[in-house]
């Protein structure tokens, strides 16, 4: 079983079908609309646009576990992302990324270490997980790592399908 086999709902309802991304790199990011890091949406959208043709999909996963910074409904989240950042990349349902209610997607991602060797609980909004085209988790990036950072872009370049 890989990340692509995990079931999660789309923000607008119905299955998000992660299996459709099999053979592509997937950047999974827990997002929030009232966070100091929320402007990263712009960088994530730019990354999604730049790399789409090369085999990368950005997947936003709303989460309200960090200081209640994603309190909106699915419709409010979708509208916020579209109006403020022109987001066109897919968004999932709002989930918990830590604790006993942790979504299975984050249960699969959380054991991956980042550059500081941190594993386990997601520390804040906009933590990033890079999934290789075969469904294995290739890398983890702290929330403060910007979408246009050389370390993130370099990791993406290494896992893009040939």
KEPA-978463 format. One record per atom (N, C-alpha, C): residue number from 1; residue in three letters; atom name; x negated, y, z. Coordinates in pm, whole numbers, plus 32768, in hexadecimal, padded with zeros to 4 digits. Each point is the difference from the previous one (the first is absolute). Layout:
! residues N
NUM; ALA; CA; X; Y; Z
...
END
This chain:
! residues 162
1; UNK; N; 7FAC; 7F89; 8000
1; UNK; CA; 8054; 8077; 8000
1; UNK; C; 7FA7; 807D; 8000
2; UNK; N; 8027; 8063; 7FB0
2; UNK; CA; 7FB6; 807E; 7FF9
2; UNK; C; 8060; 8074; 801D
3; UNK; N; 7FCA; 8077; 8000
3; UNK; CA; 8050; 8079; 8012
3; UNK; C; 8072; 8003; 7F9B
4; UNK; N; 7FE7; 7FCF; 7F87
4; UNK; CA; 8065; 8005; 7F97
4; UNK; C; 8078; 7FA5; 801A
5; UNK; N; 7FF4; 7FA6; 8061
5; UNK; CA; 806D; 7FA5; 8022
5; UNK; C; 8057; 8033; 8073
6; UNK; N; 7FDB; 806E; 803D
6; UNK; CA; 8048; 8034; 8074
6; UNK; C; 807B; 804E; 7FD2
7; UNK; N; 806E; 7FEA; 8045
7; UNK; CA; 807D; 8045; 7FDE
7; UNK; C; 800B; 8082; 804D
8; UNK; N; 8023; 8069; 7FB7
8; UNK; CA; 8019; 8084; 803A
8; UNK; C; 8065; 8046; 7FA5
9; UNK; N; 8052; 8052; 803C
9; UNK; CA; 8066; 8046; 7FB3
9; UNK; C; 7FC8; 8081; 7FC4
10; UNK; N; 8039; 8029; 7F91
10; UNK; CA; 7FDF; 8081; 7FC3
10; UNK; C; 8047; 806E; 804E
11; UNK; N; 7FCD; 8078; 7FF9
11; UNK; CA; 803B; 8070; 8049
11; UNK; C; 8092; 8014; 7FDA
12; UNK; N; 801F; 7FF0; 7F81
12; UNK; CA; 8089; 8013; 7FD1
12; UNK; C; 8059; 7F87; 8012
13; UNK; N; 7FCE; 7F96; 803E
13; UNK; CA; 804D; 7F86; 8013
13; UNK; C; 7FD6; 7F94; 7F9E
14; UNK; N; 801C; 7F85; 8024
14; UNK; CA; 7FD9; 7F8E; 7FAD
14; UNK; C; 7F6E; 7FDE; 8014
15; UNK; N; 7FD7; 7F8D; 7FCF
15; UNK; CA; 7F75; 7FD5; 8013
15; UNK; C; 7F9B; 8056; 7FB5
16; UNK; N; 7F90; 801A; 8040
16; UNK; CA; 7F93; 804A; 7FBE
16; UNK; C; 7FB1; 7FA4; 7FA3
17; UNK; N; 800B; 7F7C; 8014
17; UNK; CA; 7FBE; 7F9B; 7FAD
17; UNK; C; 7F6C; 801D; 7FEB
18; UNK; N; 7FB2; 7FEA; 8068
18; UNK; CA; 7F70; 8015; 7FF7
18; UNK; C; 7FBF; 7FA4; 7F98
19; UNK; N; 8043; 7F91; 7FDF
19; UNK; CA; 7FCC; 7FA4; 7F9D
19; UNK; C; 7FEC; 8040; 7F77
20; UNK; N; 804A; 806C; 7FE5
20; UNK; CA; 7FF0; 8043; 7F7F
20; UNK; C; 7F78; 8043; 7FF2
21; UNK; N; 7FB9; 8010; 806F
21; UNK; CA; 7F7B; 8040; 7FFD
21; UNK; C; 7F8F; 7F9B; 7FF8
22; UNK; N; 8022; 7F80; 8000
22; UNK; CA; 7F9A; 7F97; 7FF2
22; UNK; C; 7FB1; 801C; 7F80
23; UNK; N; 7F7C; 7FFD; 800A
23; UNK; CA; 7FAA; 801F; 7F8E
23; UNK; C; 7FD9; 8093; 7FF9
24; UNK; N; 8034; 8050; 805D
24; UNK; CA; 7FDC; 808F; 800A
24; UNK; C; 7FC5; 8018; 808A
25; UNK; N; 7FB2; 8069; 800E
25; UNK; CA; 7FD4; 802B; 8084
25; UNK; C; 8073; 804F; 803E
26; UNK; N; 800D; 7FF7; 8083
26; UNK; CA; 806F; 8040; 8047
26; UNK; C; 7FC5; 804D; 8077
27; UNK; N; 801E; 8081; 8008
27; UNK; CA; 7FD6; 8050; 8072
27; UNK; C; 807B; 8018; 8057
28; UNK; N; 8002; 7FC0; 8074
28; UNK; CA; 8071; 8007; 805D
28; UNK; C; 7FE0; 806A; 8069
29; UNK; N; 805B; 8062; 800F
29; UNK; CA; 7FE9; 8072; 8059
29; UNK; C; 807C; 8016; 8056
30; UNK; N; 7FF0; 7FFF; 8086
30; UNK; CA; 8073; 8025; 8054
30; UNK; C; 800A; 8098; 8001
31; UNK; N; 8074; 8031; 7FD7
31; UNK; CA; 8012; 808E; 7FE8
31; UNK; C; 8065; 803E; 8060
32; UNK; N; 7FF8; 8085; 800E
32; UNK; CA; 805C; 804C; 8054
32; UNK; C; 800A; 808E; 7FCB
33; UNK; N; 8075; 803B; 800D
33; UNK; CA; 8018; 8083; 7FC4
33; UNK; C; 7FE9; 8076; 805D
34; UNK; N; 7FE6; 7FE6; 8080
34; UNK; CA; 7FEC; 806F; 805E
34; UNK; C; 7F7B; 7FF3; 804A
35; UNK; N; 7F9B; 7FD9; 7FB9
35; UNK; CA; 7F7C; 7FE5; 8039
35; UNK; C; 7F9D; 8066; 7FC8
36; UNK; N; 7F97; 801C; 804C
36; UNK; CA; 7F97; 8057; 7FCE
36; UNK; C; 7FBD; 7FC7; 7F84
37; UNK; N; 800A; 7F7D; 7FEC
37; UNK; CA; 7FC4; 7FBF; 7F8B
37; UNK; C; 8062; 7FF4; 7F8B
38; UNK; N; 807B; 8030; 8011
38; UNK; CA; 8066; 7FF4; 7F97
38; UNK; C; 7FD1; 8037; 7F79
39; UNK; N; 7FAE; 806B; 7FFB
39; UNK; CA; 7FD1; 802E; 7F7D
39; UNK; C; 7FB4; 7F96; 7FB1
40; UNK; N; 7FD9; 7F90; 8041
40; UNK; CA; 7FC1; 7F93; 7FB4
40; UNK; C; 805D; 7FC6; 7F97
41; UNK; N; 8082; 8017; 800F
41; UNK; CA; 805E; 7FD3; 7F97
41; UNK; C; 7FD3; 8033; 7F77
42; UNK; N; 7FD3; 807E; 7FF8
42; UNK; CA; 7FD5; 8039; 7F81
42; UNK; C; 7F8A; 7FB1; 7FC7
43; UNK; N; 7FA0; 7FE1; 8053
43; UNK; CA; 7F8C; 7FB2; 7FD5
43; UNK; C; 8024; 7F72; 7FDA
44; UNK; N; 805D; 7FC5; 804A
44; UNK; CA; 802D; 7F78; 7FDE
44; UNK; C; 8047; 7FFF; 7F7A
45; UNK; N; 8052; 8066; 7FE6
45; UNK; CA; 8045; 8009; 7F7F
45; UNK; C; 7F9A; 8011; 7F8F
46; UNK; N; 7F9C; 8055; 8015
46; UNK; CA; 7F98; 8013; 7F9B
46; UNK; C; 7FB5; 7F7D; 7FE6
47; UNK; N; 7FE0; 7FB8; 806A
47; UNK; CA; 7FBD; 7F7F; 7FF4
47; UNK; C; 8057; 7F9E; 7FB2
48; UNK; N; 8080; 7FFC; 8023
48; UNK; CA; 805E; 7FA6; 7FBC
48; UNK; C; 8005; 801E; 7F6A
49; UNK; N; 8005; 807E; 7FDE
49; UNK; CA; 8007; 8027; 7F73
49; UNK; C; 7F7E; 7FE0; 7FB7
50; UNK; N; 7F90; 8021; 803E
50; UNK; CA; 7F7E; 7FEC; 7FC0
50; UNK; C; 7FE1; 7F6D; 7FE9
51; UNK; N; 8021; 7FAC; 8061
51; UNK; CA; 7FD8; 7F73; 7FFB
51; UNK; C; 806D; 7FA1; 7FCE
52; UNK; N; 8078; 8030; 7FE6
52; UNK; CA; 806D; 7FA8; 7FD8
52; UNK; C; 7FDC; 7FAB; 7F86
53; UNK; N; 7FC6; 803F; 7F9D
53; UNK; CA; 7FDC; 7FB9; 7F85
53; UNK; C; 7F8B; 7FA1; 8010
54; UNK; N; 7FBA; 800C; 8071
54; UNK; CA; 7F8C; 7FA9; 801A
54; UNK; C; 8022; 7F8F; 8060
55; UNK; N; 807F; 7FFA; 802C
55; UNK; CA; 8029; 7F8E; 8052
55; UNK; C; 8010; 801A; 8094
56; UNK; N; 801A; 807B; 8029
56; UNK; CA; 8018; 801F; 808E
56; UNK; C; 808F; 802F; 8013
57; UNK; N; 803E; 7FD0; 806A
57; UNK; CA; 8081; 8034; 802D
57; UNK; C; 7FEF; 8030; 808F
58; UNK; N; 802E; 8079; 801D
58; UNK; CA; 8006; 8034; 8088
58; UNK; C; 808A; 7FDC; 8036
59; UNK; N; 8004; 7FCD; 807A
59; UNK; CA; 807E; 7FDB; 8041
59; UNK; C; 800A; 8048; 8085
60; UNK; N; 8061; 805A; 800C
60; UNK; CA; 8016; 8049; 807C
60; UNK; C; 805F; 7FB3; 805A
61; UNK; N; 7FDC; 7FF5; 807F
61; UNK; CA; 8051; 7FB7; 8062
61; UNK; C; 8021; 805F; 8073
62; UNK; N; 8076; 803E; 7FFE
62; UNK; CA; 8025; 805C; 806C
62; UNK; C; 8001; 7FBB; 8088
63; UNK; N; 7FD3; 804A; 8065
63; UNK; CA; 7FF9; 7FCD; 8088
63; UNK; C; 8017; 8074; 8061
64; UNK; N; 8050; 7FE8; 8066
64; UNK; CA; 8020; 8068; 8063
64; UNK; C; 7FC2; 7FE3; 8087
65; UNK; N; 7F9A; 7FAB; 8005
65; UNK; CA; 7FC5; 7FD8; 8080
65; UNK; C; 7F9B; 8063; 803A
66; UNK; N; 7FD7; 8062; 7FB4
66; UNK; CA; 7F99; 805B; 8030
66; UNK; C; 803D; 808A; 8018
67; UNK; N; 801F; 801B; 807D
67; UNK; CA; 8037; 8080; 802C
67; UNK; C; 8081; 8024; 7FB7
68; UNK; N; 804C; 7F9C; 7FD3
68; UNK; CA; 8080; 8019; 7FBF
68; UNK; C; 7FF5; 8056; 7F84
69; UNK; N; 7F94; 7FEF; 7FB4
69; UNK; CA; 7FE5; 805A; 7F8F
69; UNK; C; 8041; 7FD5; 7F7C
70; UNK; N; 8051; 7F95; 8004
70; UNK; CA; 804F; 7FDA; 7F8A
70; UNK; C; 808D; 7FDC; 802E
71; UNK; N; 804B; 8066; 8030
71; UNK; CA; 8085; 7FE4; 8038
71; UNK; C; 806F; 7FF4; 7F9A
72; UNK; N; 7FE8; 8023; 7F83
72; UNK; CA; 806A; 800A; 7F9D
72; UNK; C; 803D; 7F7C; 7FD5
73; UNK; N; 8073; 800D; 7FC0
73; UNK; CA; 8041; 7F8E; 7FC0
73; UNK; C; 7FB5; 7FE1; 7F7E
74; UNK; N; 8023; 7F91; 7FC3
74; UNK; CA; 7FC2; 7FDC; 7F81
74; UNK; C; 8015; 806E; 7F98
75; UNK; N; 8078; 8035; 7FF9
75; UNK; CA; 801D; 806B; 7F9F
75; UNK; C; 7FB0; 807E; 801E
76; UNK; N; 7FF4; 8022; 807F
76; UNK; CA; 7FB2; 8077; 8026
76; UNK; C; 7F6C; 7FEF; 7FE0
77; UNK; N; 7FCB; 7F89; 801A
77; UNK; CA; 7F73; 7FE5; 7FE1
77; UNK; C; 7FE8; 800A; 7F6A
78; UNK; N; 8056; 7FC1; 7FB2
78; UNK; CA; 7FF1; 8003; 7F6E
78; UNK; C; 8005; 808F; 7FCC
79; UNK; N; 8060; 804E; 8030
79; UNK; CA; 800D; 808A; 7FD2
79; UNK; C; 7F86; 8052; 8028
80; UNK; N; 7FD1; 7FF1; 807D
80; UNK; CA; 7F8B; 8049; 802E
80; UNK; C; 7F88; 7FE3; 7FA6
81; UNK; N; 7FE8; 7F81; 7FE4
81; UNK; CA; 7F8C; 7FD9; 7FB0
81; UNK; C; 8008; 8035; 7F72
82; UNK; N; 8076; 7FFA; 7FC6
82; UNK; CA; 8011; 802E; 7F76
82; UNK; C; 7FF6; 8098; 7FF6
83; UNK; N; 8047; 8046; 8057
83; UNK; CA; 8006; 8092; 7FF9
83; UNK; C; 7F7B; 8041; 8024
84; UNK; N; 7FC0; 7FCF; 8069
84; UNK; CA; 7F87; 8041; 8033
84; UNK; C; 7F7F; 7FD0; 7FBD
85; UNK; N; 7FFC; 7F82; 7FD3
85; UNK; CA; 7F82; 7FCB; 7FCB
85; UNK; C; 800F; 7FBB; 7F79
86; UNK; N; 8077; 7FFE; 7FC7
86; UNK; CA; 8013; 7FC2; 7F7E
86; UNK; C; 7FE0; 7F6C; 7FFF
87; UNK; N; 8017; 7FBD; 8071
87; UNK; CA; 7FDB; 7F73; 800D
87; UNK; C; 8053; 7FA9; 7FA0
88; UNK; N; 7FBA; 7FB3; 7FB1
88; UNK; CA; 8040; 7F9E; 7FA8
88; UNK; C; 7FD5; 7F72; 8021
89; UNK; N; 7F9B; 7FF0; 8055
89; UNK; CA; 7FD7; 7F78; 8025
89; UNK; C; 806A; 7FC2; 805B
90; UNK; N; 8007; 7F7B; 8004
90; UNK; CA; 8069; 7FBE; 804D
90; UNK; C; 7FF2; 8014; 8097
91; UNK; N; 8073; 8007; 8041
91; UNK; CA; 8008; 800B; 8092
91; UNK; C; 8056; 7F8D; 8033
92; UNK; N; 7FDA; 7FC9; 8072
92; UNK; CA; 804E; 7F94; 803C
92; UNK; C; 805D; 8038; 806B
93; UNK; N; 804B; 7FA5; 803A
93; UNK; CA; 8050; 8021; 8074
93; UNK; C; 7FA5; 802F; 8071
94; UNK; N; 8038; 8047; 8061
94; UNK; CA; 7FB4; 802A; 8076
94; UNK; C; 7FEB; 7F84; 8057
95; UNK; N; 7F84; 7FEA; 802C
95; UNK; CA; 7FDF; 7F89; 8050
95; UNK; C; 7FAA; 8027; 8078
96; UNK; N; 7FF0; 7FA0; 805A
96; UNK; CA; 7FA0; 800C; 806D
96; UNK; C; 7F7F; 7FBE; 7FD5
97; UNK; N; 7F90; 8043; 8018
97; UNK; CA; 7F7D; 7FCB; 7FD8
97; UNK; C; 7FB4; 7FC5; 8076
98; UNK; N; 802F; 8019; 807A
98; UNK; CA; 7FC0; 7FD0; 807A
98; UNK; C; 806A; 7FC4; 805D
99; UNK; N; 7FCF; 7FB7; 8063
99; UNK; CA; 8057; 7FD0; 806A
99; UNK; C; 804F; 7F83; 7FDB
100; UNK; N; 805C; 7FDA; 8059
100; UNK; CA; 804B; 7F84; 7FEC
100; UNK; C; 805A; 8002; 7F85
101; UNK; N; 8026; 8077; 7FD1
101; UNK; CA; 8053; 800C; 7F89
101; UNK; C; 7FAF; 8016; 7F81
102; UNK; N; 7F7D; 7FE9; 8008
102; UNK; CA; 7FA8; 8016; 7F8C
102; UNK; C; 8034; 7FB2; 7F87
103; UNK; N; 800C; 8045; 7F90
103; UNK; CA; 802E; 7FBF; 7F86
103; UNK; C; 7F98; 7F99; 7FD2
104; UNK; N; 802C; 7F91; 7FC5
104; UNK; CA; 7FA2; 7F9A; 7FD0
104; UNK; C; 7F95; 8037; 7FA1
105; UNK; N; 8020; 8067; 7FB3
105; UNK; CA; 7F9B; 803B; 7FA9
105; UNK; C; 7F8B; 8033; 8053
106; UNK; N; 801D; 8046; 806C
106; UNK; CA; 7F94; 8036; 8054
106; UNK; C; 7FC0; 7F94; 8057
107; UNK; N; 8048; 7F95; 801B
107; UNK; CA; 7FC2; 7F8F; 8045
107; UNK; C; 7F93; 7FC5; 7FA7
108; UNK; N; 8017; 8000; 7F7D
108; UNK; CA; 7F9D; 7FCC; 7FA1
108; UNK; C; 7F8C; 8060; 7FEB
109; UNK; N; 801A; 8082; 800E
109; UNK; CA; 7F99; 8064; 7FE4
109; UNK; C; 7FA7; 8020; 8078
110; UNK; N; 8035; 7FFD; 8078
110; UNK; CA; 7FC0; 8039; 8077
110; UNK; C; 7F7C; 7FC0; 802A
111; UNK; N; 7FE7; 7F85; 7FD9
111; UNK; CA; 7F82; 7FC0; 802A
111; UNK; C; 7F89; 802B; 7FAB
112; UNK; N; 8018; 804C; 7F97
112; UNK; CA; 7F94; 802F; 7FA9
112; UNK; C; 7FB5; 8072; 8044
113; UNK; N; 7F7B; 7FF9; 8007
113; UNK; CA; 7FB3; 806D; 8040
113; UNK; C; 7FEB; 8076; 7FA2
114; UNK; N; 7FF8; 8077; 803B
114; UNK; CA; 7FDB; 8076; 7FB2
114; UNK; C; 7F69; 8016; 800C
115; UNK; N; 7FCF; 8070; 7FD1
115; UNK; CA; 7F70; 801D; 8000
115; UNK; C; 7FC6; 8003; 808D
116; UNK; N; 8052; 8023; 8063
116; UNK; CA; 7FD1; 8003; 808D
116; UNK; C; 8018; 7F7C; 8046
117; UNK; N; 8029; 7F9A; 7FB5
117; UNK; CA; 801B; 7F79; 8032
117; UNK; C; 8080; 7FF7; 8053
118; UNK; N; 8057; 8065; 7FF4
118; UNK; CA; 8080; 7FFD; 8046
118; UNK; C; 805D; 7F9C; 7FBD
119; UNK; N; 803B; 7FAA; 8051
119; UNK; CA; 8068; 7FA4; 7FD1
119; UNK; C; 8077; 800D; 805F
120; UNK; N; 806C; 7FC2; 7FDD
120; UNK; CA; 8075; 8002; 8057
120; UNK; C; 805B; 8074; 7FE0
121; UNK; N; 803A; 8039; 806A
121; UNK; CA; 8066; 8066; 7FEF
121; UNK; C; 7FD7; 8071; 7FA3
122; UNK; N; 8062; 802C; 7FB2
122; UNK; CA; 7FF0; 8077; 7FAD
122; UNK; C; 7FF7; 8075; 8060
123; UNK; N; 7FA2; 805B; 7FE7
123; UNK; CA; 7FE7; 806C; 8060
123; UNK; C; 8056; 807B; 7FEC
124; UNK; N; 802C; 801B; 7F85
124; UNK; CA; 804E; 8079; 7FE8
124; UNK; C; 803C; 7FF7; 7F74
125; UNK; N; 804F; 8062; 7FDD
125; UNK; CA; 8038; 8009; 7F7A
125; UNK; C; 7F90; 800C; 7F98
126; UNK; N; 801B; 7FCD; 7F8C
126; UNK; CA; 7FA7; 8008; 7F8B
126; UNK; C; 7F83; 7FA8; 800B
127; UNK; N; 8007; 7F95; 8050
127; UNK; CA; 7F97; 7F9A; 7FFB
127; UNK; C; 8015; 7FB4; 7F7D
128; UNK; N; 7F93; 7FDC; 7FBF
128; UNK; CA; 8008; 7FC7; 7F7A
128; UNK; C; 7FC5; 7F74; 7FFB
129; UNK; N; 8045; 7FA7; 7FBA
129; UNK; CA; 7FD1; 7F77; 7FEC
129; UNK; C; 7FFD; 7FE5; 7F6A
130; UNK; N; 7F8E; 7FD2; 7FD0
130; UNK; CA; 7FEF; 7FE1; 7F72
130; UNK; C; 800C; 7F69; 7FEC
131; UNK; N; 8060; 7FDA; 7FAD
131; UNK; CA; 8018; 7F73; 7FE3
131; UNK; C; 7FCD; 7FE4; 7F73
132; UNK; N; 7FB0; 7F97; 7FF4
132; UNK; CA; 7FC8; 7FD9; 7F7E
132; UNK; C; 806C; 7FBF; 7FAA
133; UNK; N; 7FE9; 7FF7; 7F7D
133; UNK; CA; 8064; 7FC5; 7FA6
133; UNK; C; 8027; 7F70; 8023
134; UNK; N; 7FAC; 7FB9; 804B
134; UNK; CA; 8023; 7F77; 8027
134; UNK; C; 804F; 7FFB; 8084
135; UNK; N; 801D; 8074; 803B
135; UNK; CA; 8050; 8005; 807A
135; UNK; C; 7FB0; 8001; 8081
136; UNK; N; 7F7C; 7FF8; 7FF7
136; UNK; CA; 7FAE; 8008; 8079
136; UNK; C; 7FEB; 8092; 8026
137; UNK; N; 7FF2; 8018; 8082
137; UNK; CA; 7FEA; 8088; 8031
137; UNK; C; 7F6C; 801F; 7FF3
138; UNK; N; 7FDF; 8060; 7FAB
138; UNK; CA; 7F76; 801D; 7FDD
138; UNK; C; 7FBF; 8068; 805B
139; UNK; N; 804E; 805F; 8034
139; UNK; CA; 7FC5; 806C; 804F
139; UNK; C; 806C; 8048; 8050
140; UNK; N; 7FD2; 8045; 8067
140; UNK; CA; 8057; 8051; 8056
140; UNK; C; 7FBC; 8087; 8015
141; UNK; N; 8051; 806A; 8000
141; UNK; CA; 7FCA; 8087; 800F
141; UNK; C; 804D; 804B; 806B
142; UNK; N; 7FB6; 8046; 8054
142; UNK; CA; 803B; 8050; 806B
142; UNK; C; 805D; 806A; 7FC6
143; UNK; N; 8060; 802F; 804F
143; UNK; CA; 805F; 8064; 7FCE
143; UNK; C; 7FBF; 807E; 7FC7
144; UNK; N; 7F91; 802A; 8039
144; UNK; CA; 7FBF; 807C; 7FD5
144; UNK; C; 7FB7; 7FF2; 7F7B
145; UNK; N; 7FEE; 7F86; 7FCE
145; UNK; CA; 7FBE; 7FEC; 7F7F
145; UNK; C; 8061; 8031; 7F94
146; UNK; N; 7FD8; 8068; 7FBA
146; UNK; CA; 8056; 803F; 7F9B
146; UNK; C; 800C; 7FA8; 7F84
147; UNK; N; 8071; 800A; 7FBB
147; UNK; CA; 8012; 7FB2; 7F86
147; UNK; C; 7F96; 8017; 7F95
148; UNK; N; 7FC2; 8076; 8000
148; UNK; CA; 7F99; 801B; 7F9B
148; UNK; C; 7F72; 7FE9; 8034
149; UNK; N; 7FF4; 7FC0; 8074
149; UNK; CA; 7F7A; 7FEA; 803A
149; UNK; C; 7FB1; 7F9B; 7FAD
150; UNK; N; 7F7D; 8015; 7FF7
150; UNK; CA; 7FAB; 7FA4; 7FB4
150; UNK; C; 8008; 7F6F; 8032
151; UNK; N; 800B; 7FED; 8085
151; UNK; CA; 8003; 7F76; 8033
151; UNK; C; 8081; 7FB7; 7FD7
152; UNK; N; 8070; 8045; 8000
152; UNK; CA; 807E; 7FC1; 7FD6
152; UNK; C; 7FFF; 7FE7; 7F69
153; UNK; N; 7FDA; 8064; 7FB4
153; UNK; CA; 7FFD; 7FF0; 7F6F
153; UNK; C; 7F9D; 7F93; 7FD6
154; UNK; N; 7F8F; 7FF9; 8043
154; UNK; CA; 7F9D; 7F98; 7FE1
154; UNK; C; 8037; 7F75; 801B
155; UNK; N; 8047; 7FF1; 806F
155; UNK; CA; 803B; 7F7E; 8021
155; UNK; C; 806B; 7FDA; 7F9A
156; UNK; N; 8050; 8061; 7FD8
156; UNK; CA; 8067; 7FE6; 7F9A
156; UNK; C; 7FBF; 7FD2; 7F7E
157; UNK; N; 7F99; 8049; 7FD6
157; UNK; CA; 7FBA; 7FDC; 7F83
157; UNK; C; 7FCC; 7F71; 8003
158; UNK; N; 7FD4; 7FD3; 8075
158; UNK; CA; 7FC8; 7F77; 800B
158; UNK; C; 8068; 7F93; 7FF2
159; UNK; N; 807E; 801D; 8025
159; UNK; CA; 8065; 7F96; 7FFD
159; UNK; C; 8061; 8009; 7F8B
160; UNK; N; 7FF5; 8067; 7FAF
160; UNK; CA; 805C; 800C; 7F8F
160; UNK; C; 7FF4; 7F86; 7FA6
161; UNK; N; 8071; 7FD3; 7FC7
161; UNK; CA; 7FF8; 7F8E; 7FA5
161; UNK; C; 7FAC; 8023; 7F85
162; UNK; N; 7FC0; 7F9C; 7FCA
162; UNK; CA; 7FA7; 8016; 7F8B
162; UNK; C; 804E; 8028; 7F86
END
